[in-house]
């Protein structure tokens, strides 16, 4: 059961092997300490935003509330990509948006420079658990790289019930007891688990008092009206593109923000999502207009899950899922067989209420082997009383680390 007292996101990669012979937000971009010295750092931010949009476009389900954490998925796949080779690596890099030699220092710098305070938190933790067995030989260079770049805890363990308990305890601790159990058992074919845990919890810069929360009606795309509680306020960061209007509502400290985009009348949420691209979104988030905008946000809580294997194949990395031709020798070698990705599962949670926002996600990648101004202007108004797109954004890099839709607050 999800606990509302904490927010988290979890990425879990399960690397397994079987017999080979079987068939079957407006700040200037800068280069943080430890960042990649080659190229323009802002272009890396734009590439990450582009990955987020492409992933979201492929995950969106018409008529359903959708929520993914692209940062969570990116971290999980980036660690995995360091064990990929040749065409498998090329395809993964194309989907992720940059070479691993750029992605590793980018994410290392990102994790090192995350703003933290008593009022807001975005934190990441990583660990690698590999099998202590004569049939599996881990690549020491791979471990050293991931330990250095991703600050991963490294565990060489027998894959038994005790390790299953230990993995769940690690996840439970790193998510502040949000997810007490992430796996039921360890597969006999597993050789490695790569785990990334991401937690976000923040209070609004301007919280809603009891007089700002009023009942209202939300209208779904099919015309159904629902009674919900709306939170009313005025913000001063207005967003507008050709097909939607929106706003940014900042969390304390101004380092993170909730972003909402309401498609124009006659434009469906799916049509709006399809029109997005990473470069345009990155520029939009970096340049909000300093205009008063009257807003209303429905109080909502969403849980969501989606299998991502087919999505990632469609995005351009099918070879990683090819049981015969995937190339993950960089992770290690197994006497049991070739290593390839079998499944990618993603689960998320978010709660938006008077005091702030709490959100979480889980990604499981299973890898097997087979044989107001003095010049007065009329304030803008963006009332989220019909389906809309929303994001949680890192304002220093203008990167959305959660993206979702609210199609039905009651879902």
Buried (B, 14 or more C-beta within 10 A) or exposed (E): EBBEEBBBBBBBBBBBBBBBEEEEBBEEBEBBEBBBEEEEBBBBBBBBBBBBBBBBBBBBEEBEBBBBBBBBBBBBBBBBBBBBBEBBBBBBBEBBBBEBEBBBBBBBBBBEBBBEEEBBBBBBBBBBBBBEBEEBBBBEEBBEBBBEBBBBBBBEBEBEEEBBEBBBEBBBEBBBEBBEEBBEEBBEBBBBBBBBBBBBBBBBBBBBEEEBBEEBEBEBBEEEEBEBBBBBBBBBBBBBBEBBBBBBBBBBBBBBBBBBBBBEEEBBBBEBBEBBEBEBBBEBBBEBEEBBBBBBBBBBBBBBBBEBBEBBBEBBBBBBBBBEBBBBBBBBBBEBBBBBBBBBBBBBBBBBBBEBBBBBBBBBBBBBBBBEEEEEEEBBBBBBBBBBBBBBBBBBBBBBBBBBBBBBBEB
